[in-house]
Amino acid sequence: MIPINPYHLLSATPAWTMGYSFTPPVSDRVFTVLIACILEEQPGKQGFVISLPLDVSADQDLKEKEPRGVRGHYVSVERVKEIDGKVEWIMATRSSPGGLIPTFLSEPAMPSKISEDVPHVVEWIKARRASSS
């Protein structure tokens, strides 16, 4: 898997590049997004994560930070809500792999791929928390 690299485009708006490695003949894919996070601290705490596709090809400095690969597009809106001490995570997403892979081939696999990624995200968060403490 290509590493996930953070960088800032607008002073307070983080941009992230996510990469996926494939075996030939399929080329690696790169998805660069702006991410906005909103946390509501009221009872029934909830937060939103909004990811919007970002094309950095016009900015040479940002383009150099982006891993090589076919540029795909990814957009999502996620709501994470605490309910009775448990977490509810709801997500709406749309993605295009770019290149010559038709969306009608990649779209049916999306739900299972997202659910496969959740444990990786949780482990990544745990590792980040452990390294910062």
DSSP file (Angstrom, degrees, kcal/mol; ACC not computed):
  #  RESIDUE AA STRUCTURE BP1 BP2  ACC     N-H-->O    O-->H-N    N-H-->O    O-->H-N    TCO  KAPPA ALPHA  PHI   PSI    X-CA   Y-CA   Z-CA
    1    1 A M              0   0    0      0, 0.0    19,-0.2     0, 0.0     3,-0.1   0.000 360.0 360.0 360.0 137.7    0.0    0.0    0.0
    2    2 A I        -     0   0    0     17,-0.2    17,-0.6    27,-0.2    19,-0.1  -0.532 360.0-100.9 -71.4 142.0    1.2    3.5   -0.8
    3    3 A P        -     0   0    0      0, 0.0     2,-0.6     0, 0.0    -1,-0.1  -0.219  27.0-118.0 -65.8 156.4    1.6    5.6    2.4
    4    4 A I        -     0   0    0     14,-0.1    14,-0.2    -3,-0.1    12,-0.0  -0.860  34.5-165.9 -93.3 123.6   -1.0    8.2    3.4
    5    5 A N  E     -A   17   0A   0     12,-1.5    12,-1.6    -2,-0.6     2,-0.3  -0.948   6.3-152.2-119.2 124.1    0.6   11.6    3.5
    6    6 A P  E     +A   16   0A   0      0, 0.0     2,-0.3     0, 0.0    10,-0.2  -0.645  22.6 158.0 -89.7 150.7   -0.9   14.7    5.1
    7    7 A Y  E     -A   15   0A   0      8,-2.3     8,-3.2    -2,-0.3     2,-0.5  -0.952  36.3-115.3-160.0 161.2   -0.2   18.3    4.0
    8    8 A H  E     +A   14   0A   0     -2,-0.3     3,-0.1     6,-0.2    26,-0.0  -0.874  27.8 169.9-107.7 128.6   -1.9   21.7    4.3
    9    9 A L  E    S+     0   0A   0      4,-1.4     2,-0.4    -2,-0.5    -1,-0.2   0.862  77.8  29.5 -97.1 -55.1   -3.3   23.5    1.3
   10   10 A L  E >  S-A   13   0A   0      3,-1.0     3,-2.1     1,-0.1    -1,-0.4  -0.852 103.5 -98.5-105.3 145.7   -5.3   26.3    3.0
   11   11 A S  T 3  S+     0   0    0     -2,-0.4    -1,-0.1     1,-0.3    -3,-0.0   0.717 117.5  15.7 -39.7 -42.1   -4.0   27.4    6.4
   12   12 A A  T 3  S+     0   0    0      1,-0.1    -1,-0.3     2,-0.1    -4,-0.0   0.338 106.1  91.4-117.8   7.3   -6.5   25.3    8.5
   13   13 A T  E <   -A   10   0A   0     -3,-2.1    -4,-1.4    23,-0.1    -3,-1.0  -0.885  65.9-146.7-109.1 108.8   -7.8   22.8    5.9
   14   14 A P  E     -A    8   0A   0      0, 0.0    21,-2.6     0, 0.0     2,-0.4  -0.449   7.3-157.9 -74.9 144.6   -5.8   19.6    5.7
   15   15 A A  E     -AB   7  34A   0     -8,-3.2    -8,-2.3    19,-0.2     2,-0.4  -0.947   9.8-165.5-116.1 143.0   -5.3   17.7    2.4
   16   16 A W  E     -AB   6  33A   0     17,-2.6    17,-2.8    -2,-0.4     2,-0.5  -0.956  12.8-148.7-129.6 146.9   -4.5   14.0    2.4
   17   17 A T  E     -AB   5  32A   0    -12,-1.6   -12,-1.5    -2,-0.4     2,-0.4  -0.976  14.5-169.9-114.7 125.3   -3.2   11.7   -0.3
   18   18 A M  E     - B   0  31A   0     13,-3.1    13,-3.1    -2,-0.5     2,-0.4  -0.947   6.8-167.0-114.1 134.0   -4.3    8.1   -0.2
   19   19 A G  E     - B   0  30A   0    -17,-0.6     2,-0.4    -2,-0.4    11,-0.2  -0.910  10.4-161.5-124.1 150.5   -2.7    5.5   -2.4
   20   20 A Y  E     - B   0  29A   0      9,-2.5     9,-2.3    -2,-0.4     2,-0.4  -0.997  11.9-146.5-130.5 130.3   -3.6    2.0   -3.4
   21   21 A S        -     0   0    0     -2,-0.4     2,-0.3     7,-0.2     6,-0.1  -0.773  18.7-177.4 -96.8 139.5   -1.1   -0.5   -4.9
   22   22 A F        -     0   0    0     -2,-0.4     6,-0.1     4,-0.2    -2,-0.0  -0.873  29.9-105.6-128.5 162.3   -2.3   -3.1   -7.4
   23   23 A T    >   -     0   0    0     -2,-0.3     3,-1.6     1,-0.1     0, 0.0  -0.664  63.3 -57.6 -85.5 146.6   -0.6   -5.9   -9.3
   24   24 A P  T 3  S+     0   0    0      0, 0.0    -1,-0.1     0, 0.0     3,-0.1  -0.263 118.7  38.2 -57.4 147.4    0.1   -5.3  -13.0
   25   25 A P  T 3  S+     0   0    0      0, 0.0     2,-0.4     0, 0.0    -3,-0.0  -0.983 108.2  74.4 -89.5   2.7   -1.5   -4.7  -15.4
   26   26 A V  S <  S-     0   0    0     -3,-1.6    -4,-0.2     1,-0.1     2,-0.1  -0.634  80.2-133.2 -80.2 129.3   -3.6   -2.4  -13.1
   27   27 A S        -     0   0    0     -2,-0.4    -4,-0.1     1,-0.1    -1,-0.1  -0.418  28.0 -92.4 -78.5 154.2   -1.7    0.8  -12.2
   28   28 A D        -     0   0    0     -6,-0.1    42,-2.9    -2,-0.1     2,-0.4  -0.273  42.2-135.7 -59.4 152.5   -1.5    2.2   -8.7
   29   29 A R  E     -Bc  20  70A   0     -9,-2.3    -9,-2.5    40,-0.2     2,-0.4  -0.898  13.7-161.9-117.2 145.8   -4.2    4.7   -7.8
   30   30 A V  E     -Bc  19  71A   0     40,-2.5    42,-2.9    -2,-0.4     2,-0.5  -0.995   3.9-172.5-128.5 129.6   -3.9    8.0   -6.0
   31   31 A F  E     -B   18   0A   0    -13,-3.1   -13,-3.1    -2,-0.4     2,-0.5  -0.971   3.8-171.2-124.8 114.4   -6.8    9.9   -4.3
   32   32 A T  E     +B   17   0A   0     -2,-0.5    22,-2.8    40,-0.5     2,-0.3  -0.917  14.8 173.2-108.7 130.1   -6.1   13.4   -3.0
   33   33 A V  E     -BD  16  53A   0    -17,-2.8   -17,-2.6    -2,-0.5     2,-0.4  -0.952  34.4-128.6-136.6 151.1   -8.8   15.0   -0.9
   34   34 A L  E     -BD  15  52A   0     18,-2.8    18,-2.5    -2,-0.3     2,-0.5  -0.820  32.4-154.5 -88.3 139.7   -9.5   18.1    1.3
   35   35 A I  E     - D   0  51A   0    -21,-2.6     2,-0.5    -2,-0.4    16,-0.2  -0.974  13.4-172.2-125.6 125.3  -10.9   17.0    4.6
   36   36 A A  E     - D   0  50A   0     14,-2.7    14,-2.9    -2,-0.5     2,-0.4  -0.958   7.8-166.3-112.6 131.5  -13.1   19.1    6.9
   37   37 A C  E     - D   0  49A   0     -2,-0.5     2,-0.4    12,-0.2    12,-0.2  -0.966   5.0-174.7-120.5 132.8  -13.9   17.8   10.4
   38   38 A I  E     - D   0  48A   0     10,-2.6    10,-2.8    -2,-0.4     2,-0.5  -0.995   3.5-167.6-127.7 128.3  -16.7   19.2   12.6
   39   39 A L  E     - D   0  47A   0     -2,-0.4     2,-0.6     8,-0.2     8,-0.2  -0.972   6.7-157.9-119.5 125.3  -17.2   18.1   16.2
   40   40 A E  E     - D   0  46A   0      6,-3.4     6,-1.3    -2,-0.5    -2,-0.0  -0.899   0.4-163.6-100.4 124.6  -20.3   19.0   18.1
   41   41 A E        +     0   0    0     -2,-0.6     4,-0.2     4,-0.2     3,-0.1   0.271  49.7 116.7 -92.9  10.9  -19.8   18.7   21.9
   42   42 A Q  S    S-     0   0    0      1,-0.2     3,-0.1     2,-0.2    -2,-0.1  -0.200  84.6 -68.1 -72.3 168.2  -23.5   18.7   22.9
   43   43 A P  S    S+     0   0    0      0, 0.0    -1,-0.2     0, 0.0     3,-0.0  -0.310 130.2  37.2 -53.9 142.0  -25.1   15.8   24.6
   44   44 A G  S    S-     0   0    0     -3,-0.1    -2,-0.2     1,-0.1    -4,-0.1   0.906 101.1-142.2  75.0  43.0  -25.2   12.9   22.1
   45   45 A K        +     0   0    0     -4,-0.2    37,-3.0    36,-0.1     2,-0.3   0.004  30.1 170.3 -43.2 135.5  -21.8   14.0   20.9
   46   46 A Q  E     -DE  40  81A   0     -6,-1.3    -6,-3.4    35,-0.2     2,-0.3  -0.984  15.7-165.0-147.5 159.2  -21.4   13.7   17.1
   47   47 A G  E     -DE  39  80A   0     33,-2.8    33,-2.7    -2,-0.3     2,-0.4  -0.955   9.5-143.0-142.1 160.7  -18.9   14.7   14.4
   48   48 A F  E     -DE  38  79A   0    -10,-2.8   -10,-2.6    -2,-0.3     2,-0.5  -0.966   4.4-163.8-126.6 142.1  -18.8   15.0   10.7
   49   49 A V  E     -DE  37  78A   0     29,-2.1    29,-2.5    -2,-0.4     2,-0.5  -0.991   9.4-170.9-125.1 121.3  -16.0   14.3    8.3
   50   50 A I  E     -DE  36  77A   0    -14,-2.9   -14,-2.7    -2,-0.5     2,-0.5  -0.959   0.8-168.8-117.3 122.7  -16.3   15.7    4.8
   51   51 A S  E     -DE  35  76A   0     25,-2.7    25,-2.0    -2,-0.5   -16,-0.2  -0.948   4.8-175.5-114.8 125.5  -13.8   14.6    2.1
   52   52 A L  E     -D   34   0A   0    -18,-2.5   -18,-2.8    -2,-0.5    23,-0.2  -0.956  31.6-105.8-121.7 138.6  -13.7   16.4   -1.3
   53   53 A P  E     -D   33   0A   0      0, 0.0     2,-0.4     0, 0.0   -20,-0.3  -0.301  34.8-162.7 -63.0 145.6  -11.5   15.5   -4.2
   54   54 A L        -     0   0    0    -22,-2.8     2,-0.7    20,-0.0   -22,-0.3  -0.994  12.0-153.9-134.6 126.1   -8.6   17.8   -4.9
   55   55 A D        +     0   0    0     -2,-0.4     3,-0.4     1,-0.1     8,-0.1  -0.889  16.1 174.2-100.0 111.6   -6.6   18.1   -8.1
   56   56 A V    >   +     0   0    0     -2,-0.7     3,-1.7     1,-0.2     7,-0.4   0.303  47.3 108.3 -98.1   8.6   -3.1   19.4   -7.2
   57   57 A S  T 3  S+     0   0    0      1,-0.3    -1,-0.2     5,-0.1     6,-0.0   0.734  73.8  57.3 -63.1 -23.1   -1.7   19.1  -10.7
   58   58 A A  T 3  S+     0   0    0     -3,-0.4     2,-0.7     1,-0.1    -1,-0.3   0.633  96.9  69.3 -82.3 -13.2   -1.6   22.8  -11.3
   59   59 A D    <>  -     0   0    0     -3,-1.7     4,-3.0     1,-0.2     5,-0.2  -0.907  68.3-160.7-110.0 108.9    0.7   23.4   -8.2
   60   60 A Q  H  > S+     0   0    0     -2,-0.7     4,-2.0     1,-0.2    -1,-0.2   0.874  89.4  51.2 -58.6 -42.2    4.2   22.1   -8.8
   61   61 A D  H  > S+     0   0    0      1,-0.2     4,-0.8     2,-0.2    -1,-0.2   0.932 116.0  40.5 -62.4 -46.0    5.1   21.9   -5.0
   62   62 A L  H >> S+     0   0    0      1,-0.2     4,-1.0     2,-0.2     3,-0.7   0.886 111.2  57.7 -69.8 -37.8    1.9   20.0   -4.1
   63   63 A K  H >< S+     0   0    0     -4,-3.0     3,-0.6    -7,-0.4    -1,-0.2   0.879 102.6  54.9 -59.6 -37.9    2.2   17.8   -7.2
   64   64 A E  H 3< S+     0   0    0     -4,-2.0    -1,-0.2     1,-0.2    -2,-0.2   0.769 104.6  54.4 -67.7 -25.0    5.6   16.7   -6.1
   65   65 A K  H << S+     0   0    0     -4,-0.8    -1,-0.2    -3,-0.7    -2,-0.2   0.702  90.4  90.6 -79.3 -20.0    4.2   15.6   -2.7
   66   66 A E  S << S-     0   0    0     -4,-1.0     3,-0.1    -3,-0.6   -36,-0.0  -0.629  83.9-119.0 -81.0 128.9    1.6   13.4   -4.4
   67   67 A P        -     0   0    0      0, 0.0     2,-0.1     0, 0.0    -1,-0.1  -0.209  36.7 -94.8 -60.8 157.1    2.7    9.8   -5.0
   68   68 A R  S    S+     0   0    0     -4,-0.1     2,-0.3   -39,-0.0   -39,-0.0  -0.470  74.4  95.6 -73.5 145.9    2.8    8.5   -8.6
   69   69 A G  S    S-     0   0    0     -2,-0.1     2,-0.3    -3,-0.1   -40,-0.2  -0.844  79.9 -53.4 155.8 171.8   -0.2    6.7   -9.9
   70   70 A V  E     -c   29   0A   0    -42,-2.9   -40,-2.5    -2,-0.3     2,-0.5  -0.596  60.5-119.8 -73.1 130.4   -3.4    7.2  -11.8
   71   71 A R  E     -c   30   0A   0     -2,-0.3    28,-0.3   -42,-0.2   -40,-0.2  -0.611  35.9-177.7 -79.3 119.4   -5.5   10.0  -10.2
   72   72 A G        -     0   0    0    -42,-2.9   -40,-0.5    -2,-0.5     2,-0.4  -0.521  20.8-123.0-102.7 177.6   -8.8    8.8   -8.9
   73   73 A H  E     + F   0  96A   0     23,-2.7    23,-2.8    -2,-0.2     2,-0.4  -0.980  25.7 179.0-127.8 139.2  -11.6   10.8   -7.3
   74   74 A Y  E     + F   0  95A   0     -2,-0.4     2,-0.4   -42,-0.3    21,-0.2  -0.998   4.2 174.0-142.3 132.3  -13.2   10.2   -3.9
   75   75 A V  E     + F   0  94A   0     19,-2.5    19,-2.4    -2,-0.4     2,-0.3  -0.998  10.4 164.0-136.7 141.1  -15.9   12.1   -2.0
   76   76 A S  E     -EF  51  93A   0    -25,-2.0   -25,-2.7    -2,-0.4     2,-0.4  -0.997  27.0-156.2-154.3 154.5  -17.5   11.2    1.2
   77   77 A V  E     -EF  50  92A   0     15,-2.4    15,-2.4    -2,-0.3     2,-0.4  -0.994  24.0-175.7-128.1 124.4  -19.6   12.5    4.1
   78   78 A E  E     -EF  49  91A   0    -29,-2.5   -29,-2.1    -2,-0.4     2,-0.5  -0.945  13.4-162.3-123.8 142.0  -19.4   10.7    7.4
   79   79 A R  E     -EF  48  90A   0     11,-3.0    11,-2.8    -2,-0.4     2,-0.5  -0.991   4.4-170.6-122.7 127.7  -21.2   11.1   10.6
   80   80 A V  E     +EF  47  89A   0    -33,-2.7   -33,-2.8    -2,-0.5     2,-0.4  -0.976  13.4 179.2-116.5 124.1  -19.8    9.6   13.8
   81   81 A K  E     -EF  46  88A   0      7,-2.8     7,-3.0    -2,-0.5     2,-0.6  -0.981  26.6-134.9-133.3 136.5  -22.1    9.7   16.8
   82   82 A E  E     + F   0  87A   0    -37,-3.0     2,-0.4    -2,-0.4     5,-0.2  -0.793  28.2 176.6 -88.6 123.9  -21.9    8.5   20.4
   83   83 A I  E >   - F   0  86A   0      3,-2.7     3,-2.0    -2,-0.6    -2,-0.0  -0.967  68.8 -24.7-132.0 114.6  -25.0    6.7   21.5
   84   84 A D  T 3  S-     0   0    0     -2,-0.4     3,-0.1     1,-0.3    -1,-0.1   0.876 126.1 -49.9  51.6  43.4  -25.2    5.1   24.9
   85   85 A G  T 3  S+     0   0    0      1,-0.3    -1,-0.3     0, 0.0     2,-0.2   0.465 121.8 101.1  78.5   0.8  -21.4    4.8   25.1
   86   86 A K  E <  S-F   83   0A   0     -3,-2.0    -3,-2.7    -5,-0.0     2,-0.5  -0.698  70.4-118.1-112.3 168.2  -21.2    3.1   21.7
   87   87 A V  E     -F   82   0A   0     -2,-0.2     2,-0.5    -5,-0.2    -5,-0.2  -0.920  16.5-164.2-113.8 128.7  -20.2    4.6   18.3
   88   88 A E  E     -F   81   0A   0     -7,-3.0    -7,-2.8    -2,-0.5     2,-0.5  -0.948   9.0-169.7-107.0 128.1  -22.4    4.8   15.3
   89   89 A W  E     -F   80   0A   0     -2,-0.5     2,-0.4    -9,-0.2    -9,-0.2  -0.961   5.5-179.8-123.8 113.2  -20.5    5.5   12.0
   90   90 A I  E     -F   79   0A   0    -11,-2.8   -11,-3.0    -2,-0.5     2,-0.4  -0.931   6.1-175.8-115.2 136.4  -22.6    6.4    8.9
   91   91 A M  E     -F   78   0A   0     -2,-0.4     2,-0.4   -13,-0.2   -13,-0.2  -0.992  19.4-170.3-137.8 138.3  -21.0    7.1    5.6
   92   92 A A  E     +F   77   0A   0    -15,-2.4   -15,-2.4    -2,-0.4     2,-0.3  -0.998  28.0 167.1-120.2 131.2  -22.1    8.2    2.1
   93   93 A T  E     -F   76   0A   0     -2,-0.4     2,-0.3   -17,-0.2   -17,-0.2  -0.969  25.4-169.3-145.8 157.2  -19.4    7.9   -0.5
   94   94 A R  E     +F   75   0A   0    -19,-2.4   -19,-2.5    -2,-0.3     2,-0.3  -0.985  16.3 177.9-145.5 139.0  -18.7    8.0   -4.2
   95   95 A S  E     -F   74   0A   0     -2,-0.3   -21,-0.2   -21,-0.2    15,-0.1  -0.992  19.1-162.7-145.0 147.7  -15.5    7.2   -5.9
   96   96 A S  E     -F   73   0A   0    -23,-2.8   -23,-2.7    -2,-0.3    -2,-0.0  -0.995  13.9-151.0-129.5 126.4  -14.1    6.9   -9.4
   97   97 A P        -     0   0    0      0, 0.0   -67,-0.2     0, 0.0     3,-0.1   0.657  33.8-146.0 -73.2 -13.5  -10.9    4.9   -9.9
   98   98 A G    >   +     0   0    0      3,-0.2     3,-1.1     1,-0.2   -26,-0.1  -0.076  58.8  60.8  72.5 178.2   -9.7    6.9  -12.9
   99   99 A G  T 3  S-     0   0    0    -28,-0.3    -1,-0.2     1,-0.2   -70,-0.0  -0.316 117.5 -33.8  65.5-146.3   -7.8    5.5  -15.8
  100  100 A L  T 3  S+     0   0    0     -3,-0.1    -1,-0.2     2,-0.1    -2,-0.1   0.358 102.3 109.8 -95.6   4.5   -9.3    2.8  -17.9
  101  101 A I    <   -     0   0    0     -3,-1.1    -3,-0.2     2,-0.0     2,-0.1  -0.727  69.3-131.8 -82.5 115.6  -11.3    1.0  -15.1
  102  102 A P    >>  -     0   0    0      0, 0.0     3,-1.5     0, 0.0     4,-1.4  -0.394   9.2-127.7 -68.4 143.6  -15.0    1.7  -15.7
  103  103 A T  H 3> S+     0   0    0      1,-0.3     4,-3.2     2,-0.2    -8,-0.1   0.853 107.1  65.0 -57.9 -36.5  -17.0    2.9  -12.7
  104  104 A F  H 34 S+     0   0    0      1,-0.2    -1,-0.3     2,-0.2    -3,-0.0   0.743 105.2  46.1 -64.1 -20.0  -19.6    0.2  -13.3
  105  105 A L  H <4 S+     0   0    0     -3,-1.5     4,-0.3     2,-0.1    -1,-0.2   0.832 119.2  38.2 -85.4 -35.9  -16.8   -2.4  -12.5
  106  106 A S  H >X S+     0   0    0     -4,-1.4     3,-0.8     1,-0.1     4,-0.6   0.812 102.9  70.2 -85.4 -30.3  -15.5   -0.7   -9.4
  107  107 A E  G >< S+     0   0    0     -4,-3.2     3,-1.3     1,-0.2    -1,-0.1   0.883  92.8  54.5 -60.2 -44.6  -18.7    0.6   -7.9
  108  108 A P  G 34 S+     0   0    0      0, 0.0     4,-0.3     0, 0.0    -1,-0.2   0.797 107.9  52.1 -62.0 -25.2  -20.2   -2.8   -6.8
  109  109 A A  G <> S+     0   0    0     -3,-0.8     4,-2.1    -4,-0.3     5,-0.2   0.622  85.7  90.8 -83.3 -12.6  -17.0   -3.6   -4.8
  110  110 A M  H <X S+     0   0    0     -3,-1.3     4,-2.5    -4,-0.6     5,-0.2   0.895  81.5  50.7 -55.8 -51.4  -17.0   -0.3   -2.9
  111  111 A P  H  > S+     0   0    0      0, 0.0     4,-2.1     0, 0.0    -1,-0.2   0.909 113.9  44.3 -58.0 -42.6  -19.1   -1.3    0.2
  112  112 A S  H  > S+     0   0    0     -4,-0.3     4,-1.8     1,-0.2    -2,-0.2   0.876 112.8  52.1 -70.4 -34.5  -17.0   -4.4    0.9
  113  113 A K  H  X S+     0   0    0     -4,-2.1     4,-1.6     2,-0.2    -1,-0.2   0.897 109.2  50.0 -67.0 -39.4  -13.7   -2.4    0.3
  114  114 A I  H  X S+     0   0    0     -4,-2.5     4,-1.3     1,-0.2     3,-0.3   0.939 110.6  48.9 -63.4 -46.1  -14.8    0.3    2.8
  115  115 A S  H  < S+     0   0    0     -4,-2.1    -1,-0.2     1,-0.2    -2,-0.2   0.844 109.7  52.8 -65.0 -31.1  -15.7   -2.3    5.4
  116  116 A E  H  X S+     0   0    0     -4,-1.8     4,-0.6     1,-0.2    -1,-0.2   0.838 108.1  52.1 -68.4 -32.2  -12.3   -4.0    4.9
  117  117 A D  H  X S+     0   0    0     -4,-1.6     4,-2.3    -3,-0.3     3,-0.3   0.747  89.6  79.1 -76.5 -24.1  -10.5   -0.6    5.4
  118  118 A V  H  X S+     0   0    0     -4,-1.3     4,-2.5     1,-0.2     5,-0.2   0.915  92.5  48.2 -56.0 -49.8  -12.2    0.2    8.7
  119  119 A P  H  > S+     0   0    0      0, 0.0     4,-2.3     0, 0.0    -1,-0.2   0.880 111.4  52.2 -59.4 -34.9   -9.9   -2.1   10.8
  120  120 A H  H  X S+     0   0    0     -4,-0.6     4,-2.3    -3,-0.3    -2,-0.2   0.901 109.9  48.5 -65.7 -40.1   -6.9   -0.5    9.1
  121  121 A V  H  X S+     0   0    0     -4,-2.3     4,-2.5     2,-0.2    -1,-0.2   0.924 111.0  50.1 -64.9 -44.5   -8.1    3.0    9.9
  122  122 A V  H  X S+     0   0    0     -4,-2.5     4,-2.4     1,-0.2    -2,-0.2   0.921 112.4  47.1 -61.2 -44.1   -8.8    2.0   13.6
  123  123 A E  H  X S+     0   0    0     -4,-2.3     4,-2.5     2,-0.2    -1,-0.2   0.885 110.7  52.5 -64.5 -38.8   -5.2    0.5   13.9
  124  124 A W  H  X S+     0   0    0     -4,-2.3     4,-2.3     2,-0.2    -2,-0.2   0.916 110.0  48.3 -62.6 -43.4   -3.7    3.6   12.2
  125  125 A I  H  X S+     0   0    0     -4,-2.5     4,-2.6     2,-0.2    -2,-0.2   0.928 111.4  50.2 -62.6 -45.3   -5.5    5.8   14.8
  126  126 A K  H  X S+     0   0    0     -4,-2.4     4,-2.6     1,-0.2    -2,-0.2   0.919 111.0  48.9 -58.8 -44.4   -4.3    3.7   17.6
  127  127 A A  H  X S+     0   0    0     -4,-2.5     4,-2.2     1,-0.2    -1,-0.2   0.897 111.4  49.3 -64.2 -40.6   -0.7    3.8   16.4
  128  128 A R  H  X S+     0   0    0     -4,-2.3     4,-1.3     2,-0.2    -1,-0.2   0.911 112.4  47.9 -65.0 -42.1   -0.9    7.6   16.0
  129  129 A R  H  X S+     0   0    0     -4,-2.6     4,-0.7     1,-0.2     3,-0.2   0.918 112.0  49.8 -64.4 -42.5   -2.3    8.0   19.5
  130  130 A A  H >< S+     0   0    0     -4,-2.6     3,-0.6     1,-0.2    -2,-0.2   0.882 110.9  49.0 -64.8 -38.3    0.4    5.7   20.9
  131  131 A S  H 3< S+     0   0    0     -4,-2.2    -1,-0.2     1,-0.2    -2,-0.2   0.736 110.3  51.3 -75.4 -21.0    3.2    7.6   19.2
  132  132 A S  H 3<        0   0    0     -4,-1.3    -1,-0.2    -3,-0.2    -2,-0.2   0.552 360.0 360.0 -92.1  -7.0    2.0   11.0   20.4
  133  133 A S    <<        0   0    0     -4,-0.7    -1,-0.2    -3,-0.6    -2,-0.2   0.450 360.0 360.0-102.6 360.0    1.7    9.9   24.1
